[in-house]
Amino acid sequence: MATTTQLAPPTRTPLALWHLLSLDAPTVAALWTWFVARTSHIRLPLASPAAMALAVWMLYAADRLLDARLLDRTGPRVELEARHLFHHRHRRAFLLGIAVAAIALAALLPRLNPAALRLYLIEGALLLAWFLVLHATRSAHRLPKEIAVGLFFAAATFIPTVAREPFARAPVMSLALLPGAVLFAALCSLNCLFIYAWEHEGRAATPQPHPTTRLALRHLTALASSIALAAAALAAFDTAAPIAAACALSAALLLVLDRNRRRLSTLTLRAAADLTLLTPLALLPFLR
């Protein structure tokens, strides 16, 4: 049967609840959606980050509910985390919340940029296919999940800016955002890799993750340092300086968390990992 990791009962601190309620990823997504646009001198309507937050919350809550289905089955022992147990325990409330969020999201869609909606439909179709493969097959562990999450997440946050004028009319301007988008995608993947490493530390690696995941985990510190240095170097240029600076700071904070991982509970560490992605807030005073 599915089992939980051997953890002390989680403390219901604001940080822990932020994570357990699946509010961490939506907060990061909404902030970065606004931040990318702001650094490009694009004013997004409030509906854009709000729709992003709702869509990401629905996706993450659904993903954790699907993972938690293992608790209702018999079979090989599978270890689940506190977030899965919390969603399983409150699954009716989460299902109701997803239904309400879907209605709110539908009401916001007419307020979004049509070009952005078209791009989101393409990404949504790819994401749906990925979701089905991930949850409908027994070989999901063989897929590079951490890398895919980074790509999907970063693409979603950059779409509202790239789809708006003058970016839609000037491909060269969109290309100027590419280094920042690549860095943010790498940062999101790095975040997932650190979380995977922390949650599986000391456990038997069964089933084996994707070869790219295993390779990255073996060189995680070097990878994080490289991303931080590359982002810091890019921050020296005006094109994507704020985005690169935020990525450099987040990568450095992930390294600090990793160095201190044994002083924190797994739940606090997991929540703090997403907290490190809120670095755009530290750069607000420096935005023009």
N, C-alpha and C positions, 0 to 999 in steps of 0.2 A: 504493500500500500504506500501511498505518498506519505512522506514524513516532512516535518519542518526541520530546519537546522537547529542545532543545540544552542539556543540563545536564551538569555534571561528575558522575562516578559518586557516588551518594549514600553518605554516611558512615553506617555502621551504629551510630549513637548510640542510646541508649535512647529518646530522643524520636522519632527517625526510625523505629525499629522499632515503636514504639507506634502510629504512623500507618500504616506499611506493612502491619502485621499486622491492620489494621482494628480495633484495640482502642480507638481514640480516641472514636468515637461511642458505643460501648457504655459506656465509662467515664462519659462525660457524661450519658448517659441514666439509668444506674443512680444516679449521684450526685444528679441533679435529682429523680428519683422519690422517693428518700429525703428529700431536702431539702424538697420541697413538703409532704410529709406531716409532717415534723418541725416546720415552721413553723406547721402547722395543729394541732399537738398530737395527731397521729394516729400510732400505732405500727404500722408495717407489718411483716409477717413477712419474714424474710430472703428467702423465696421470691419476693417481689414484685420487688425490684431485681435479684435474680439472673435471674429469668425475663426481665426487661426487657433486661438485658445480653446474654443469649443470643439473644433475638429480634432485637435491633438488630444484633448481630454477624453473624448469618446473613443479614440483609437487605443490609447493606453489603458483605459479602464476595460475595454473589451478584450484587449490582449491579456490582461492579468486575470480576467474572469475565465477566459479560455484555458489559460495555463492551470488555473485552480480546479478545472474539471477533474484533474487527476486525483483529487481528494475523494471523489465519489466512485473511484474505480479500484478494483483489486488488480494486482499484477506486480511488476518489478518496483522496488523501492525507488522513489524519486523524491529528491529533497527540494522543498519549496521554501521561498523566503517569506518574511513577515508581510510584505505587500500582497502576496498571493493569498495568504491566510486571511488577511483583513478583508480583501475583496470577496473571498468565499463566504466569510461570516456575514457580510453585509450585502450579499449579491442582489437581493431584492431592491435595496435602496439604490445600488449602483445601476441596475437595469432601468429603474424608474428615472434616475438621473440621466442616463443615456437617451431615453425617450424624450425627456424635456429638452435636453441639449440639442437633439436632432431637430426639434420644432424651432428652437431659437436660431439654429444655424440656417434652416430653410428661410426664415424671415430675413436673415442678413444677406443671403446670396444675391438678391436683386440690387443691393447697394454696392456690390463689389465690381471692380473693373472687369469688363467682358473679356479682355485679353488675358487677364490673370485667371479668370474662370476656365478659359480654354486650356491653359497650361495646367491648372489644377486637375482638370478632367483627365488629362494624359497621365499626370503623376498618380492620380487616384486609381486609374485602371492598372497601372504597373504595381502600385502598392497592394491593391486587392489581390492580384495574382500572386504576389509575394506572400501575403497573409494566408491565402489558401494553401500554398505549398508548405508554409511554416507550420500550420496547425492541422493539416489534413494528411500529412505523411509522417512516417516514422523515421525518416532520415533527415529531419530538420537540422540536427546537430552538424550535419555535413555541409551546411550552407554558411557562407560568411556573414552571419547575422549582424555582427558589430559594425562591419564596413557598410552594409546595406542601410542600417539605421542612420549612420552619419550622412550618407548621400541623400536619402529621402528627406531627412530633417533639414539639412542645409538648403536643399532645393526649394522646399516649401517656404522657408523664411525669406529667400531672395526673390521668389516669383513676383510678389506684389510690386517690388521696385523695378525689376527688369521689364515688367509688362506695362509700365506707365510711361507716359511721355516725359522727357524726350528719349528715353531709352529704347522704346519700341521703334522709333524712327531712326535711331543711330546705333547700329550694332557695335561700333567701335566703343561707345560709352558702356555698353553692356559688357564687352570684353574687359574693360577696365576693372570691373567688379569680379572677374574670374579668379584672380589670385586670392582675394578675400574669401570668396565662396569655397575655394578648394581648402583653404586653411580652416575655415569653420567646419567643413565636412570632416576634415582630419581630426579636428578637436572633438567633435561629437563622437566619432568612432573611438578616439582615445578615451573619452569619458566612459563609454560602454566597456572597453577593454579593461580599464582599471576596476570597474565594478565587477566584471566577471572574475578578474584575478582575486579580488578581495573576498568575494562570496564563495570561491572554490579553493581558497587557500587551505591546505591541510586535508583536502578531500581526495579521494581516488578519482582520477579524471576519466570517469565512465558515464556516458559515452564520450569518445574523443571529439573535441570541437574541430571545426574546419582547419585545414593545414595553415591557411593564412592567419587564423586566430592563434594557433599554437606558435607560429613564427613570431607574431607580434608580442605575444605574452612573454616569450623568452628574452625579448629586447625592449621591454616596455619603458624602462627608464631612459634608455638611449633614444627611443622613439619620441617620448614626451619632450626630452631636452631638444631634439632636433626641431620639433614643431615650434617650441618656444623661441628658439634662436631664429628660425626662418621667419616667424611672425614678427619678432623684434626687428629683424633686418628690413622686412617689408614696411614696417611702421615708419621707417626713415623717409619713405616717399609719401607725397601728398595724396596719391590716388586712392589708396585704401588704408590710410594711416590709422584712423580710429578702429576699424574692424580688425586690422592686424594687431594693434595694441591690445585690444580686448582679448583676442585669441592668445597672445603671448602671456598675458596676465593669468588667464584661465589655465593654460598648460602648466605654468609655474605653480599655481595653487594646487593643481592635481598632484604634482610632485611632492609638495609639502604634505598634503593629506596622506600620500603613500608612505612617506617617511614616518608619519605618526599613526599609522593605521592600527597598531596594536594597543594604542591608548584609548581608542574609541570603540563603541559597540558597532556591530555590523549595520544595524539600522541607522545609527547616526552617521556612520561613514557613507552609507548609500545615499542618504539625503544630502549630506554635505557635498557629494560629488556633483550633484546638479546645482547646488548653491554656487559652486565655483564658476558656473557658466553665466552668472548674473553680473559679470564684470562690466558690461556696458554702463551700469548704474554709476560705477566709479569714474567713468569718463564723461559723464554729462556736463560737468563744469567746463570741459575743454572743447566741447562742440561749438562750432561757429554758427 
